[in-house]
Amino acid sequence: MIYVEDELIKLNGVVLPGLIKSIEVTETAKVDEQEVEGSATKPKQATGYEDAKVNIELIIDDTPTQTKYERYAVLRAIFRIPGQSVPQPIPMVSEDTAAHGIEQVIFKKLTHKSDNKKGQLTANLELWEYIPQTIVVTTSSSTGTSNRSRGASGGNSQSQNEKVQSGLSEEYKSYLSTKRGKSPATDNANASAALNKVSLLPY
């Protein structure tokens, strides 16, 4: 984690080597501009916020026990652990970042510049705020609903028929309940006779 200790910063549990020359924290809003034909002004629409950016500049010198390159190697180990293929979020805490509510960062960029005249390195760290995203998984119940709907429609078919019957006149109900005759093709005829009668029907 990053802690403030005598104006020093810890990144992922390691004190940053050298002298902290500057630290800059930037927060930016997302704003879209739209082109309007015939208008000199561009309407602006706020759409959210971008992740905050943290830039740290360090001056690294030789010490009695370590060279400036050995001290710089500490930064390289924080940036990319041996065998690591994908950057991982790391905790970050300092007075400056805490003022912006930043708790975790992605180590986005690490550069250094050597100054031979001064015998020191200038290291620049670019860190991006990391905000964990919560993904809510929902299951679909459309199949169950469909099955329930089909079952309900089947169970209601009888009641629907009853409703239709209730709208009919008593005379028509009586007609429906009686035998309404047979087809003229089969009335009192056997199979061969019925076929003969069918052949005589007009088309």
C-alpha positions in Angstrom: 0.0 0.0 0.0 1.0 3.6 -0.3 1.4 5.4 3.0 2.7 8.8 4.0 5.8 8.5 6.1 7.9 11.6 6.6 6.5 13.0 3.3 7.5 9.7 1.6 5.1 7.6 -0.4 4.8 3.8 -0.3 3.5 2.1 -3.4 2.3 -1.5 -3.0 4.0 -1.7 0.3 7.4 -0.3 -0.9 8.8 3.2 -0.2 9.4 5.0 -3.4 13.2 5.5 -3.7 14.7 9.0 -4.1 13.4 12.5 -3.6 9.8 13.2 -4.5 10.1 16.2 -6.7 6.4 16.5 -7.5 3.1 14.7 -7.4 0.2 15.7 -9.5 -3.4 14.3 -9.3 -5.9 15.1 -12.1 -9.6 14.5 -12.2 -11.5 15.0 -15.4 -15.2 15.1 -16.4 -16.4 13.5 -19.6 -18.0 16.1 -21.8 -19.2 15.5 -25.4 -19.4 18.4 -27.9 -22.0 18.3 -30.7 -21.8 20.0 -34.1 -24.8 22.1 -34.9 -25.1 23.2 -38.5 -25.3 27.0 -38.8 -24.2 27.5 -35.2 -20.8 28.8 -34.0 -21.3 27.3 -30.6 -21.0 23.7 -29.7 -23.6 22.4 -27.2 -21.9 20.4 -24.5 -23.3 17.3 -22.8 -21.7 15.9 -19.6 -21.6 12.1 -19.7 -19.7 11.2 -16.5 -16.2 11.2 -15.1 -12.8 9.7 -16.2 -10.5 7.8 -13.9 -8.2 10.1 -12.0 -4.5 10.3 -13.1 -1.5 10.5 -10.8 1.9 11.6 -12.0 4.9 11.4 -9.7 8.4 12.7 -10.5 11.4 11.3 -8.5 15.0 12.3 -8.3 17.2 9.2 -7.7 20.8 9.5 -6.5 23.4 7.0 -5.5 23.6 6.1 -1.8 26.4 4.6 0.3 24.8 1.1 -0.1 23.0 1.3 -3.5 23.6 2.8 -7.0 20.9 4.9 -8.6 20.2 2.1 -11.0 19.7 -0.4 -8.2 17.3 2.0 -6.5 15.5 2.5 -9.9 15.1 -1.3 -10.1 12.8 -1.1 -7.1 10.4 0.9 -9.2 10.7 -1.6 -12.1 9.8 -4.4 -9.7 6.7 -2.5 -8.6 5.7 -1.8 -12.2 6.1 -5.4 -13.3 6.7 -8.3 -11.1 8.8 -11.0 -12.9 6.5 -13.4 -14.8 3.6 -10.9 -14.7 1.9 -10.6 -18.0 -1.0 -8.3 -17.1 -0.9 -5.2 -14.9 -2.7 -5.6 -11.6 -4.3 -3.0 -9.4 -2.3 -2.0 -6.4 -3.3 -0.1 -3.3 -2.3 3.5 -3.0 -2.5 5.9 -0.1 -1.0 9.3 0.3 -2.1 12.7 1.5 -2.4 13.9 -2.1 -4.3 10.9 -3.5 -6.4 10.5 -0.4 -7.7 14.1 -1.0 -9.2 12.7 -4.3 -10.5 9.5 -2.8 -8.1 7.3 -4.7 -7.4 4.0 -3.0 -6.2 1.7 -5.8 -4.3 2.4 -9.0 -2.9 0.7 -12.2 0.8 1.4 -12.7 0.3 2.7 -16.3 3.7 4.0 -17.3 7.3 4.2 -16.0 10.1 6.3 -17.6 13.4 7.6 -16.5 15.9 10.1 -17.8 19.6 10.1 -16.9 21.5 13.4 -16.2 25.2 12.7 -16.5 26.2 16.1 -15.2 24.4 15.7 -11.9 24.9 11.9 -11.7 21.3 11.2 -11.0 18.1 9.8 -12.5 14.8 11.4 -13.0 12.0 8.9 -12.9 8.4 9.6 -13.8 5.5 7.4 -12.7 2.0 7.5 -14.3 -0.7 5.9 -12.3 -4.4 5.6 -13.2 -7.1 5.3 -10.6 -8.6 1.8 -10.5 -12.3 1.4 -9.5 -13.5 -2.2 -9.2 -16.6 -2.9 -11.3 -19.5 -4.9 -9.8 -21.2 -7.2 -12.3 -24.7 -8.3 -11.4 -25.7 -11.7 -13.0 -29.4 -12.3 -13.6 -31.1 -15.5 -14.8 -33.9 -15.6 -17.3 -37.3 -17.1 -16.3 -38.9 -16.7 -19.7 -39.2 -20.5 -20.2 -41.0 -21.0 -16.9 -43.2 -18.1 -17.6 -44.0 -19.4 -21.0 -44.9 -22.8 -19.6 -47.0 -21.3 -16.9 -48.8 -19.2 -19.5 -49.6 -22.3 -21.6 -50.8 -24.2 -18.6 -53.0 -21.3 -17.6 -54.5 -21.0 -21.1 -55.4 -24.7 -21.2 -57.0 -24.5 -17.8 -59.1 -21.6 -18.8 -60.4 -23.0 -22.0 -63.5 -24.5 -20.3 -64.3 -21.3 -18.6 -63.9 -19.4 -21.9 -66.4 -21.8 -23.6 -68.8 -21.2 -20.8 -68.6 -17.5 -21.3 -69.3 -17.9 -25.0 -72.3 -20.1 -24.3 -73.7 -17.6 -21.8 -73.9 -15.0 -24.6 -76.1 -17.1 -26.8 -79.9 -17.0 -26.9 -81.9 -19.8 -25.4 -83.4 -20.8 -28.8 -79.9 -21.2 -30.3 -78.7 -23.1 -27.3 -81.6 -25.5 -27.9 -80.6 -25.9 -31.5 -77.0 -26.7 -30.6 -78.0 -29.4 -28.1 -80.2 -31.3 -30.6 -79.1 -33.6 -33.5 -78.8 -31.3 -36.5 -79.0 -34.0 -39.1 -76.4 -35.7 -41.2 -74.6 -35.0 -44.4 -76.8 -35.6 -47.4 -74.0 -37.7 -48.8 -74.2 -40.2 -46.0 -77.9 -40.0 -44.9 -79.2 -43.6 -44.6 -76.6 -44.8 -47.1 -73.9 -47.4 -47.0 -70.3 -46.6 -48.0 -70.7 -47.2 -51.7 -74.0 -45.4 -51.9 -72.5 -42.5 -50.1 -69.7 -42.2 -52.6 -72.2 -42.3 -55.4 -74.1 -39.4 -53.9 -70.9 -37.5 -53.4 -70.1 -37.8 -57.1 -73.5 -36.4 -58.0 -73.0 -33.2 -55.8 -72.4 -30.0 -57.8 -69.0 -28.4 -57.7 
